[in-house]
Amino acid sequence: MKNFLIVFFVSTLLIQCEHKEKETSKIQFYINNFDFNYNQMEVTFELINNSNEIWEEGKWELHWNQFSGNLDKKSLPEGIKIIPTKNVQYYRLSFGPSYSVGPGEKFSFSAIQNGIMKRLVMGPVGFFIHDKKNKTLHDLESKIIWQNAKGLENLNIPSAADRYSKYQGIETLPKEELHWVIPTPSKIVLQDENFDFPESLNIDFGNFKNDHEFLKTYLQKDLRINLTYSDEPSQIVVNKDSNLDEEAYHLKIDKDKIRISVSNYKGLLYSFSSLRQILYNAQIEKKDIPLLYIEDAPRFKHRGFMLDLSRNFYPKNKILQILELMTHYKLNVLDLRLTDDEGWRIEIPGLEELTDIGGKRGFTLDEKDRLFPMYGSGSGENNSPGSGYLSRDDFIEIIKEANKRNIVVIPQISFPSHARAAIIAMEARFYKFLEIGDLQSANQYRLHDPDDKSEYTSAQLFKDNVICICRPSAFKFFEKVFFEIKAMYDSASVPMRIFNIGADEVPHGSWRKSPLCNTLISQSPDLSSFQSLYDASVKKLNRIISDSGAKMSGWEDVLLVLSEKSQSEIRINKNLIDLNFIPLVWNNTWGDGREDMIYKLANQGFMSVMSNSSAFYFDMTDDRDIENGGLNWSGYVDYKDTWGTEPLNVFANKVKLNELKIDKNKLFKYKKLKQNSVPNFLGIQSQLWTETATDPYQFDRMLMPNLIVFSERAWSTKETWLDEITAEKQEPLLIKSWNRFVNTIGQRHLQFLSNNYEEIYFDLPKPGAILDNLTLKARQQFPGLEIRYTLDGKKPEKTDQLYTFPVKIKPNDQVILRVFDSNGRGGNSIKVQK
């Protein structure tokens, strides 16, 4: 395809503003052509200046972030130039002579972008104008226009027919066939009789009277039943059974009483979680309470959720909401990623620069006031997830609220990698004290070797995000942060059991051209290489943490050899084989050779947690749909992939192996988890990385119902269909079990979210459909949601026709389908091709 230039300037007065802006200035990003032959796109930028200012030629710039692709500078019109930045995902364009844009005027230019944008969330975001003359910043309202682009068909976006095929075997079940509780209990026996739905229930907490206040409030939430706690005859009786495991419970519903047996508070909390679901389902479905007996206990000790607050920040109230949902689904570990290259998100008394500078993103000349924009954070003048942090009081409250819910909060402070926010903040601190002549304070917590000429590029394309582990001040910094965070746990009267150092993705080349590091290695008899230098730093961190009574955790990268293979490295570092360390094993993309890494580490004796990027990363998108959220560097991961993963043997799902076209005869090369190493397998953890969570909608659609699906694997027993040894025998049993599970989510749990968490924008997957002899047939991912359709090619709304069974249509009808929740919120629509 020949490079092209289409430049036009339209001076059309849209709005005459004399005093103040009446409307936000706007930009539309048009994709005109997806050219797969040349791996490029033809694009047009169209700006409208709704401000009161003239953006004067040579004195204004356009800024934005973009995951995918890069502008071909040769294709830009003369006078428009790319200004280099410190990360290729941050764009700045300058506009020279003849490029003035006055109030109310529209301006457009076209160019070539190298690379194909496969999803909207990977495209341009966070646009703003820097008016250098007036020293003002203007955040732009933006939109990507892609629907009419040439070459769109080459994106292979799943069609309605594709989705119809994907949802094969999913059909609406009657309520009687649904699960009463998710995650499903180890054992549940249902009788044909019911317990009359009561107006009130009195609770006898027995030996657990000291815990009654929170538990009663928790059970009462969302229920119309009046729950009381008194010495009067009780309908709910709690008994202590010391023979049960600490998180186990027995729940029996008879005609006259509900009996609960537990050994301690943890089991009682989970029994109330199950009882709350049963009572709520009966209440909402206007039926009596089923007589049943449950014996239940978690399969795994560690049932975690990691929330990345660094890339995009979400505040205390959102975290407290997540704690509520984790309790509802019996998850017990919240791993908070508080620091990364793009943000420092926790207050550290005495190091205010960490949050004053490292906790903010926006336009900056030198990063002495804040970090430069990333992930659509915009100019920094308006509120956005790019800026923010948890105060000390916030974090203490989170710890306390989590503790009530049997949730362990693990602080994750990445060291030495993914540390750019800390490095930049401590450099600003260095210069602040240097200006007043206090050299000792300037160097006290410095993290950077200014003479380091090392060349590396991190996974997120930074070249300056690794702490200099050869500076003693780096470890003083770590100790300062560590003990300040530990003090927050002490203030909450909760022990800090685990401290996560992150430490993933140390880029190859770090420290190699640092004079400080080379001098340290040459002068230290115990150091012979950069590997030994790194090993010594890990052991030093481990001593700091262990001496305080906590245990160190981090990503499995810590235990692997540092080499030019980076994330492809599979060799375990023998020098760290005795480290007291819990690896979170994340990097197991199918086909990359690390699918069995967790089994290797558990067999080696490490207490390990599976964090599986190809199953438990909520930010992995589920297919090639351009309107999906998330990324796909670890493949496409849908709800069934999460549910269908067998943690103790990821190769057990033969149906999935067939889909991946994995040769089962080559599985012998992978290590299996030894039977005597099973106790080292602590459990599983889900992750939500927030690079693409640029607003609450994108965040929530990745959170829910992913969290529900994950809880099933974290708590419930192994799926029985996995006992079959061939895909042919597994598949019909898998489909039956999956159908029951997604029906339960759609008919009960998404209804629960709609009713009680209306502000959560949970995912509403597109439906699937075909036209069979002009008969419309539709399916969906979660039966129980509403499918609405139109026949005139318009996007369906809540008031349009409800699909309940196959519908005969006319030859010229243009069918569009869309899923809605019970509150009338709709998902993305899809057209049915003829």
Secondary structure, DSSP 8 states (H G I E B T S, - for coil): ------EEEE-------SSS-SS--EEEEEEEEEETTTTEEEEEEEEE--SSS-B-TTSEEEEEEESS-EE-GGGS-TTEEE---SSTTEEEEEE-TT--B-TT-EEEEEEEEES---SGGGSEEEEEEEETTTTEEEE-EEEEE-TT-BTGGGG----HHHHHHHTTT-----GGGS-SSSS--SEEEEEEEEE---SEEEEE-GGGGGGHHHHHHHHHTT--SEEEESSS--SEEEEE-TTS-TT-EEEEE-SS-EEEEESSHHHHHHHHHHHHHHHHHHHHTT--EEEEEEEE--S-SEEEEEEE-SSS---HHHHHHHHHHHHHTT--EEEEE-EETTEE-B--TT-THHHHTTT-BS--SSSSSSB---TT-TTSSS--TTS--B-HHHHHHHHHHHHHTT-EEEEE---SSS-HHHHHHHHHHHHHHHHTT-HHHHHHT----TT-------TTS-SS-S--TT-HHHHHHHHHHHHHHHHHHHHHT----EEE-------TTTTTT-HHHHHHHHH-TT--SHHHHHHHHHHHHHHHHHHTT-EEEEEGGGGB---TTGGG---B-GGGTT--EEEEE----TTSS-TTHHHHHHHHT--EEE--TTTSBTTB-SSS-TT--SB-TT----HHHHHT--TT-TT--HHHHHHTT--GGGGGGS----GGGGGGEEEEEEEE--TT--SHHHHHHHHTTHHHHHHHHHHS---GGGGSSSHHHHHHHHHHHHHHHHHHIIIIIHHHHHHH-TT--------EEEEETTEEEEE-SSTTSEEEEESBS----TTSEEE-S-EE--TT-B-EEEEE-TTS-B---EE---
